[in-house]
Amino acid sequence: MQQDELWIGTMLKGRARWVVARTTDTVEEAHRRHGMSPVATAALGRLMTGTLILASSLKGEESITLRLLADGPLDGVVAVGNPQGEVRGYVGEPLVDLPLKASGKLDVATAVGSGELAVSRSLQNGEVYTGMVPLVSGEIAEDLVHYLLTSEQIPSALLLGVLVEKDYHVAGAGGLLIQPLPGATEEDIQAIESRLGQLGVGISELVAQSGNMEELIGSLMGQIPYHVLERRVAKFSCSCSKSRLTDTLVSLGKKEIADLISDGKAEMVCHFCNEHYLFNVEELQQISDQAEM
Protein backbone atom coordinates (compact mmCIF):
# COMPACT_ATOMS: atom_id res chain seq x y z
CA MET A 1 0.00 0.00 0.00
CA GLN A 2 1.35 3.40 -0.99
CA GLN A 3 2.02 5.70 1.97
CA ASP A 4 2.23 9.46 2.08
CA GLU A 5 5.71 10.80 1.45
CA LEU A 6 7.64 14.01 0.93
CA TRP A 7 10.68 13.94 -1.34
CA ILE A 8 13.29 16.69 -1.67
CA GLY A 9 15.71 17.13 -4.55
CA THR A 10 17.40 19.30 -7.14
CA MET A 11 16.87 19.77 -10.85
CA LEU A 12 18.51 21.47 -13.81
CA LYS A 13 21.97 20.32 -12.66
CA GLY A 14 21.55 21.73 -9.19
CA ARG A 15 20.31 25.17 -10.22
CA ALA A 16 16.84 24.67 -8.68
CA ARG A 17 15.41 22.77 -5.71
CA TRP A 18 12.10 20.94 -5.56
CA VAL A 19 9.84 19.35 -2.97
CA VAL A 20 7.08 16.91 -3.91
CA ALA A 21 4.52 15.72 -1.36
CA ARG A 22 1.87 13.01 -1.57
CA THR A 23 -0.66 13.73 1.19
CA THR A 24 -3.75 11.73 0.17
CA ASP A 25 -4.02 9.66 3.36
CA THR A 26 -3.02 12.60 5.54
CA VAL A 27 -5.83 14.75 4.17
CA GLU A 28 -8.29 11.85 4.32
CA GLU A 29 -7.41 11.44 8.02
CA ALA A 30 -8.14 15.13 8.62
CA HIS A 31 -11.44 14.75 6.74
CA ARG A 32 -12.37 11.72 8.83
CA ARG A 33 -11.50 13.34 12.14
CA HIS A 34 -13.28 16.64 11.48
CA GLY A 35 -16.19 15.37 9.37
CA MET A 36 -15.58 18.11 6.81
CA SER A 37 -17.49 19.06 3.68
CA PRO A 38 -15.64 18.68 0.35
CA VAL A 39 -14.68 22.36 0.08
CA ALA A 40 -13.46 22.43 3.70
CA THR A 41 -11.45 19.26 3.04
CA ALA A 42 -9.90 20.85 -0.05
CA ALA A 43 -8.99 24.07 1.77
CA LEU A 44 -7.48 22.35 4.81
CA GLY A 45 -5.79 19.74 2.62
CA ARG A 46 -4.09 22.39 0.53
CA LEU A 47 -2.93 24.31 3.59
CA MET A 48 -1.67 21.17 5.35
CA THR A 49 0.23 20.11 2.25
CA GLY A 50 1.75 23.58 1.87
CA THR A 51 2.67 23.52 5.55
CA LEU A 52 4.49 20.19 5.15
CA ILE A 53 6.38 21.52 2.13
CA LEU A 54 7.50 24.69 3.93
CA ALA A 55 8.37 22.69 7.07
CA SER A 56 10.71 20.48 5.03
CA SER A 57 13.41 23.18 5.18
CA LEU A 58 13.29 23.44 9.00
CA LYS A 59 15.56 21.61 11.44
CA GLY A 60 15.18 19.41 14.52
CA GLU A 61 12.33 20.42 16.78
CA GLU A 62 11.38 23.51 14.77
CA SER A 63 7.83 23.85 13.46
CA ILE A 64 5.75 26.12 11.26
CA THR A 65 2.15 27.31 11.64
CA LEU A 66 0.11 28.64 8.73
CA ARG A 67 -3.10 30.54 9.46
CA LEU A 68 -5.63 31.89 6.98
CA LEU A 69 -7.19 34.79 8.90
CA ALA A 70 -10.03 35.50 6.50
CA ASP A 71 -13.70 36.49 6.35
CA GLY A 72 -15.01 33.55 4.30
CA PRO A 73 -17.56 31.02 5.60
CA LEU A 74 -14.78 28.61 6.66
CA ASP A 75 -14.01 31.10 9.47
CA GLY A 76 -10.26 30.58 9.18
CA VAL A 77 -7.96 27.64 8.44
CA VAL A 78 -4.95 26.58 10.53
CA ALA A 79 -2.20 24.00 9.98
CA VAL A 80 0.97 23.14 11.92
CA GLY A 81 3.83 21.02 10.58
CA ASN A 82 7.39 19.99 11.35
CA PRO A 83 10.40 18.66 9.40
CA GLN A 84 9.63 15.10 10.56
CA GLY A 85 6.70 15.09 8.11
CA GLU A 86 4.02 15.49 10.78
CA VAL A 87 1.12 17.87 10.21
CA ARG A 88 -2.23 18.68 11.79
CA GLY A 89 -4.90 21.32 11.22
CA TYR A 90 -8.51 22.44 11.37
CA VAL A 91 -11.06 24.83 9.88
CA GLY A 92 -13.37 27.06 11.89
CA GLU A 93 -16.56 25.81 10.22
CA PRO A 94 -16.01 22.27 8.83
CA LEU A 95 -19.50 21.82 7.35
CA VAL A 96 -19.43 24.76 4.92
CA ASP A 97 -20.97 23.80 1.59
CA LEU A 98 -20.79 25.97 -1.54
CA PRO A 99 -21.85 25.54 -5.18
CA LEU A 100 -19.12 24.33 -7.52
CA LYS A 101 -17.41 26.87 -9.77
CA ALA A 102 -18.37 27.02 -13.45
CA SER A 103 -15.33 24.80 -14.14
CA GLY A 104 -16.78 22.11 -11.88
CA LYS A 105 -14.04 22.67 -9.29
CA LEU A 106 -14.54 23.26 -5.57
CA ASP A 107 -14.74 26.97 -4.76
CA VAL A 108 -11.94 27.17 -2.20
CA ALA A 109 -11.31 30.88 -2.74
CA THR A 110 -14.87 31.86 -1.80
CA ALA A 111 -14.81 29.49 1.16
CA VAL A 112 -11.60 31.09 2.43
CA GLY A 113 -12.55 34.70 1.66
CA SER A 114 -10.41 37.83 1.97
CA GLY A 115 -7.94 38.51 4.74
CA GLU A 116 -4.36 37.69 5.66
CA LEU A 117 -1.95 34.77 5.68
CA ALA A 118 0.13 34.48 8.86
CA VAL A 119 3.22 32.28 8.85
CA SER A 120 4.85 31.58 12.23
CA ARG A 121 8.16 29.74 12.51
CA SER A 122 9.03 28.27 15.94
CA LEU A 123 12.80 27.87 16.20
CA GLN A 124 14.80 25.47 18.35
CA ASN A 125 15.79 28.26 20.76
CA GLY A 126 12.12 28.92 21.54
CA GLU A 127 11.84 32.10 19.50
CA VAL A 128 8.85 32.53 17.19
CA TYR A 129 8.95 34.68 14.06
CA THR A 130 5.68 35.61 12.35
CA GLY A 131 5.21 37.16 8.94
CA MET A 132 1.88 38.33 7.54
CA VAL A 133 0.79 39.15 4.01
CA PRO A 134 -2.61 39.90 2.46
CA LEU A 135 -4.30 36.99 0.72
CA VAL A 136 -4.07 37.50 -3.03
CA SER A 137 -6.57 34.85 -4.14
CA GLY A 138 -7.67 32.54 -1.33
CA GLU A 139 -6.63 29.58 -3.51
CA ILE A 140 -3.76 29.03 -1.02
CA ALA A 141 -0.95 28.06 -3.42
CA GLU A 142 -0.85 31.57 -4.90
CA ASP A 143 -1.02 33.03 -1.41
CA LEU A 144 1.98 31.02 -0.23
CA VAL A 145 3.96 32.01 -3.34
CA HIS A 146 3.14 35.66 -2.58
CA TYR A 147 4.34 35.19 1.02
CA LEU A 148 7.61 33.53 -0.02
CA LEU A 149 8.35 36.32 -2.49
CA THR A 150 7.39 39.33 -0.37
CA SER A 151 8.43 38.15 3.10
CA GLU A 152 11.41 35.92 2.31
CA GLN A 153 12.43 37.19 -1.15
CA ILE A 154 12.29 33.65 -2.56
CA PRO A 155 10.72 33.32 -6.04
CA SER A 156 8.78 30.06 -6.14
CA ALA A 157 6.39 27.96 -8.17
CA LEU A 158 3.89 26.01 -6.07
CA LEU A 159 1.12 23.59 -6.95
CA LEU A 160 -1.32 22.33 -4.31
CA GLY A 161 -4.35 20.15 -4.93
CA VAL A 162 -6.97 17.94 -3.28
CA LEU A 163 -9.28 15.69 -5.28
CA VAL A 164 -12.49 14.86 -3.39
CA GLU A 165 -14.78 12.23 -4.88
CA LYS A 166 -18.59 12.32 -4.84
CA ASP A 167 -18.65 10.03 -1.81
CA TYR A 168 -16.48 12.68 -0.04
CA HIS A 169 -13.35 10.52 0.25
CA VAL A 170 -9.99 11.99 -0.80
CA ALA A 171 -8.79 10.33 -3.99
CA GLY A 172 -5.61 12.35 -4.38
CA ALA A 173 -3.80 15.17 -2.60
CA GLY A 174 -0.32 16.58 -2.97
CA GLY A 175 1.94 19.47 -3.77
CA LEU A 176 5.00 20.56 -5.74
CA LEU A 177 7.38 23.40 -4.86
CA ILE A 178 10.15 24.54 -7.21
CA GLN A 179 12.62 27.31 -6.27
CA PRO A 180 15.51 28.59 -8.42
CA LEU A 181 18.87 28.57 -6.62
CA PRO A 182 21.78 31.00 -7.04
CA GLY A 183 23.17 30.39 -10.51
CA ALA A 184 19.80 29.68 -12.13
CA THR A 185 19.49 31.26 -15.56
CA GLU A 186 16.53 32.83 -17.30
CA GLU A 187 16.46 29.73 -19.51
CA ASP A 188 16.13 27.56 -16.40
CA ILE A 189 13.15 29.57 -15.18
CA GLN A 190 11.54 29.39 -18.62
CA ALA A 191 12.06 25.61 -18.67
CA ILE A 192 10.31 25.28 -15.30
CA GLU A 193 7.43 27.51 -16.37
CA SER A 194 7.09 25.64 -19.66
CA ARG A 195 7.00 22.25 -17.93
CA LEU A 196 4.36 23.37 -15.44
CA GLY A 197 2.28 24.73 -18.31
CA GLN A 198 2.43 21.33 -20.04
CA LEU A 199 1.05 19.25 -17.16
CA GLY A 200 -2.49 19.32 -18.52
CA VAL A 201 -4.13 18.11 -15.28
CA GLY A 202 -3.94 19.25 -11.67
CA ILE A 203 -1.45 17.77 -9.25
CA SER A 204 -4.22 16.04 -7.27
CA GLU A 205 -5.20 14.12 -10.42
CA LEU A 206 -1.55 13.22 -11.03
CA VAL A 207 -1.26 11.92 -7.46
CA ALA A 208 -4.42 9.85 -7.90
CA GLN A 209 -3.12 8.39 -11.18
CA SER A 210 0.41 7.62 -9.93
CA GLY A 211 1.26 4.26 -8.41
CA ASN A 212 4.26 5.53 -6.46
CA MET A 213 6.40 8.61 -5.84
CA GLU A 214 8.84 7.82 -8.66
CA GLU A 215 5.96 7.77 -11.12
CA LEU A 216 4.49 10.99 -9.70
CA ILE A 217 7.78 12.88 -9.84
CA GLY A 218 8.45 11.58 -13.34
CA SER A 219 5.06 12.89 -14.46
CA LEU A 220 5.82 16.29 -12.93
CA MET A 221 9.36 16.68 -14.27
CA GLY A 222 8.90 15.33 -17.78
CA GLN A 223 12.21 15.65 -19.64
CA ILE A 224 13.83 17.93 -17.05
CA PRO A 225 16.73 16.11 -15.34
CA TYR A 226 16.37 15.84 -11.58
CA HIS A 227 18.08 14.31 -8.56
CA VAL A 228 16.50 12.98 -5.34
CA LEU A 229 18.26 14.06 -2.14
CA GLU A 230 15.92 12.91 0.63
CA ARG A 231 12.76 10.93 1.26
CA ARG A 232 10.50 11.41 4.28
CA VAL A 233 7.25 9.84 5.47
CA ALA A 234 4.32 12.28 5.80
CA LYS A 235 1.37 11.79 8.14
CA PHE A 236 -1.37 13.44 10.18
CA SER A 237 -0.10 13.67 13.76
CA CYS A 238 -1.28 15.68 16.76
CA SER A 239 0.71 16.50 19.89
CA CYS A 240 -2.31 16.67 22.20
CA SER A 241 -2.62 14.38 25.22
CA LYS A 242 -4.67 14.08 28.39
CA SER A 243 -1.69 15.20 30.48
CA ARG A 244 -1.31 18.40 28.43
CA LEU A 245 -4.98 19.17 28.82
CA THR A 246 -4.66 18.48 32.54
CA ASP A 247 -2.13 21.31 32.70
CA THR A 248 -4.66 23.54 30.93
CA LEU A 249 -7.33 22.68 33.51
CA VAL A 250 -4.90 23.37 36.37
CA SER A 251 -4.35 26.86 34.97
CA LEU A 252 -8.10 27.62 35.24
CA GLY A 253 -7.93 27.88 39.04
CA LYS A 254 -9.92 26.22 41.80
CA LYS A 255 -13.15 28.18 41.26
CA GLU A 256 -13.52 27.17 37.62
CA ILE A 257 -12.58 23.58 38.43
CA ALA A 258 -15.17 23.52 41.24
CA ASP A 259 -17.83 24.44 38.68
CA LEU A 260 -16.71 21.50 36.54
CA ILE A 261 -16.83 19.18 39.54
CA SER A 262 -20.40 20.27 40.24
CA ASP A 263 -21.27 19.29 36.68
CA GLY A 264 -20.01 15.79 37.45
CA LYS A 265 -17.43 15.68 34.63
CA ALA A 266 -15.53 17.75 32.09
CA GLU A 267 -14.94 17.05 28.42
CA MET A 268 -12.24 18.76 26.38
CA VAL A 269 -11.83 18.54 22.62
CA CYS A 270 -8.63 19.19 20.68
CA HIS A 271 -9.16 21.71 17.87
CA PHE A 272 -6.49 20.11 15.71
CA CYS A 273 -7.48 16.43 15.77
CA ASN A 274 -10.98 16.49 17.29
CA GLU A 275 -9.93 13.98 19.95
CA HIS A 276 -12.24 14.02 23.00
CA TYR A 277 -10.86 13.77 26.53
CA LEU A 278 -13.16 13.06 29.47
CA PHE A 279 -12.28 13.94 33.09
CA ASN A 280 -14.35 12.40 35.90
CA VAL A 281 -14.97 13.93 39.34
CA GLU A 282 -12.04 12.12 40.95
CA GLU A 283 -9.65 13.36 38.26
CA LEU A 284 -11.03 16.90 38.54
CA GLN A 285 -10.53 16.84 42.31
CA GLN A 286 -6.90 15.84 41.83
CA ILE A 287 -6.49 18.65 39.32
CA SER A 288 -8.08 21.10 41.78
CA ASP A 289 -5.52 20.09 44.41
CA GLN A 290 -2.78 21.25 42.02
CA ALA A 291 -4.48 24.52 41.11
CA GLU A 292 -3.99 27.92 42.66
CA MET A 293 -6.88 30.04 43.96
C-alpha positions in Angstrom: 0.0 0.0 0.0 1.4 3.4 -1.0 2.0 5.7 2.0 2.2 9.5 2.1 5.7 10.8 1.5 7.6 14.0 0.9 10.7 13.9 -1.3 13.3 16.7 -1.7 15.7 17.1 -4.6 17.4 19.3 -7.1 16.9 19.8 -10.9 18.5 21.5 -13.8 22.0 20.3 -12.7 21.5 21.7 -9.2 20.3 25.2 -10.2 16.8 24.7 -8.7 15.4 22.8 -5.7 12.1 20.9 -5.6 9.8 19.4 -3.0 7.1 16.9 -3.9 4.5 15.7 -1.4 1.9 13.0 -1.6 -0.7 13.7 1.2 -3.7 11.7 0.2 -4.0 9.7 3.4 -3.0 12.6 5.5 -5.8 14.8 4.2 -8.3 11.9 4.3 -7.4 11.4 8.0 -8.1 15.1 8.6 -11.4 14.8 6.7 -12.4 11.7 8.8 -11.5 13.3 12.1 -13.3 16.6 11.5 -16.2 15.4 9.4 -15.6 18.1 6.8 -17.5 19.1 3.7 -15.6 18.7 0.3 -14.7 22.4 0.1 -13.5 22.4 3.7 -11.4 19.3 3.0 -9.9 20.8 -0.1 -9.0 24.1 1.8 -7.5 22.4 4.8 -5.8 19.7 2.6 -4.1 22.4 0.5 -2.9 24.3 3.6 -1.7 21.2 5.3 0.2 20.1 2.2 1.7 23.6 1.9 2.7 23.5 5.6 4.5 20.2 5.2 6.4 21.5 2.1 7.5 24.7 3.9 8.4 22.7 7.1 10.7 20.5 5.0 13.4 23.2 5.2 13.3 23.4 9.0 15.6 21.6 11.4 15.2 19.4 14.5 12.3 20.4 16.8 11.4 23.5 14.8 7.8 23.9 13.5 5.8 26.1 11.3 2.2 27.3 11.6 0.1 28.6 8.7 -3.1 30.5 9.5 -5.6 31.9 7.0 -7.2 34.8 8.9 -10.0 35.5 6.5 -13.7 36.5 6.4 -15.0 33.5 4.3 -17.6 31.0 5.6 -14.8 28.6 6.7 -14.0 31.1 9.5 -10.3 30.6 9.2 -8.0 27.6 8.4 -4.9 26.6 10.5 -2.2 24.0 10.0 1.0 23.1 11.9 3.8 21.0 10.6 7.4 20.0 11.3 10.4 18.7 9.4 9.6 15.1 10.6 6.7 15.1 8.1 4.0 15.5 10.8 1.1 17.9 10.2 -2.2 18.7 11.8 -4.9 21.3 11.2 -8.5 22.4 11.4 -11.1 24.8 9.9 -13.4 27.1 11.9 -16.6 25.8 10.2 -16.0 22.3 8.8 -19.5 21.8 7.3 -19.4 24.8 4.9 -21.0 23.8 1.6 -20.8 26.0 -1.5 -21.8 25.5 -5.2 -19.1 24.3 -7.5 -17.4 26.9 -9.8 -18.4 27.0 -13.4 -15.3 24.8 -14.1 -16.8 22.1 -11.9 -14.0 22.7 -9.3 -14.5 23.3 -5.6 -14.7 27.0 -4.8 -11.9 27.2 -2.2 -11.3 30.9 -2.7 -14.9 31.9 -1.8 -14.8 29.5 1.2 -11.6 31.1 2.4 -12.5 34.7 1.7 -10.4 37.8 2.0 -7.9 38.5 4.7 -4.4 37.7 5.7 -2.0 34.8 5.7 0.1 34.5 8.9 3.2 32.3 8.9 4.9 31.6 12.2 8.2 29.7 12.5 9.0 28.3 15.9 12.8 27.9 16.2 14.8 25.5 18.4 15.8 28.3 20.8 12.1 28.9 21.5 11.8 32.1 19.5 8.9 32.5 17.2 9.0 34.7 14.1 5.7 35.6 12.3 5.2 37.2 8.9 1.9 38.3 7.5 0.8 39.2 4.0 -2.6 39.9 2.5 -4.3 37.0 0.7 -4.1 37.5 -3.0 -6.6 34.8 -4.1 -7.7 32.5 -1.3 -6.6 29.6 -3.5 -3.8 29.0 -1.0 -1.0 28.1 -3.4 -0.8 31.6 -4.9 -1.0 33.0 -1.4 2.0 31.0 -0.2 4.0 32.0 -3.3 3.1 35.7 -2.6 4.3 35.2 1.0 7.6 33.5 0.0 8.4 36.3 -2.5 7.4 39.3 -0.4 8.4 38.2 3.1 11.4 35.9 2.3 12.4 37.2 -1.2 12.3 33.7 -2.6 10.7 33.3 -6.0 8.8 30.1 -6.1 6.4 28.0 -8.2 3.9 26.0 -6.1 1.1 23.6 -6.9 -1.3 22.3 -4.3 -4.4 20.1 -4.9 -7.0 17.9 -3.3 -9.3 15.7 -5.3 -12.5 14.9 -3.4 -14.8 12.2 -4.9 -18.6 12.3 -4.8 -18.6 10.0 -1.8 -16.5 12.7 0.0 -13.4 10.5 0.3 -10.0 12.0 -0.8 -8.8 10.3 -4.0 -5.6 12.4 -4.4 -3.8 15.2 -2.6 -0.3 16.6 -3.0 1.9 19.5 -3.8 5.0 20.6 -5.7 7.4 23.4 -4.9 10.2 24.5 -7.2 12.6 27.3 -6.3 15.5 28.6 -8.4 18.9 28.6 -6.6 21.8 31.0 -7.0 23.2 30.4 -10.5 19.8 29.7 -12.1 19.5 31.3 -15.6 16.5 32.8 -17.3 16.5 29.7 -19.5 16.1 27.6 -16.4 13.1 29.6 -15.2 11.5 29.4 -18.6 12.1 25.6 -18.7 10.3 25.3 -15.3 7.4 27.5 -16.4 7.1 25.6 -19.7 7.0 22.3 -17.9 4.4 23.4 -15.4 2.3 24.7 -18.3 2.4 21.3 -20.0 1.0 19.3 -17.2 -2.5 19.3 -18.5 -4.1 18.1 -15.3 -3.9 19.2 -11.7 -1.5 17.8 -9.2 -4.2 16.0 -7.3 -5.2 14.1 -10.4 -1.5 13.2 -11.0 -1.3 11.9 -7.5 -4.4 9.8 -7.9 -3.1 8.4 -11.2 0.4 7.6 -9.9 1.3 4.3 -8.4 4.3 5.5 -6.5 6.4 8.6 -5.8 8.8 7.8 -8.7 6.0 7.8 -11.1 4.5 11.0 -9.7 7.8 12.9 -9.8 8.5 11.6 -13.3 5.1 12.9 -14.5 5.8 16.3 -12.9 9.4 16.7 -14.3 8.9 15.3 -17.8 12.2 15.6 -19.6 13.8 17.9 -17.0 16.7 16.1 -15.3 16.4 15.8 -11.6 18.1 14.3 -8.6 16.5 13.0 -5.3 18.3 14.1 -2.1 15.9 12.9 0.6 12.8 10.9 1.3 10.5 11.4 4.3 7.2 9.8 5.5 4.3 12.3 5.8 1.4 11.8 8.1 -1.4 13.4 10.2 -0.1 13.7 13.8 -1.3 15.7 16.8 0.7 16.5 19.9 -2.3 16.7 22.2 -2.6 14.4 25.2 -4.7 14.1 28.4 -1.7 15.2 30.5 -1.3 18.4 28.4 -5.0 19.2 28.8 -4.7 18.5 32.5 -2.1 21.3 32.7 -4.7 23.5 30.9 -7.3 22.7 33.5 -4.9 23.4 36.4 -4.4 26.9 35.0 -8.1 27.6 35.2 -7.9 27.9 39.0 -9.9 26.2 41.8 -13.2 28.2 41.3 -13.5 27.2 37.6 -12.6 23.6 38.4 -15.2 23.5 41.2 -17.8 24.4 38.7 -16.7 21.5 36.5 -16.8 19.2 39.5 -20.4 20.3 40.2 -21.3 19.3 36.7 -20.0 15.8 37.4 -17.4 15.7 34.6 -15.5 17.7 32.1 -14.9 17.1 28.4 -12.2 18.8 26.4 -11.8 18.5 22.6 -8.6 19.2 20.7 -9.2 21.7 17.9 -6.5 20.1 15.7 -7.5 16.4 15.8 -11.0 16.5 17.3 -9.9 14.0 20.0 -12.2 14.0 23.0 -10.9 13.8 26.5 -13.2 13.1 29.5 -12.3 13.9 33.1 -14.3 12.4 35.9 -15.0 13.9 39.3 -12.0 12.1 41.0 -9.6 13.4 38.3 -11.0 16.9 38.5 -10.5 16.8 42.3 -6.9 15.8 41.8 -6.5 18.7 39.3 -8.1 21.1 41.8 -5.5 20.1 44.4 -2.8 21.3 42.0 -4.5 24.5 41.1 -4.0 27.9 42.7 -6.9 30.0 44.0 
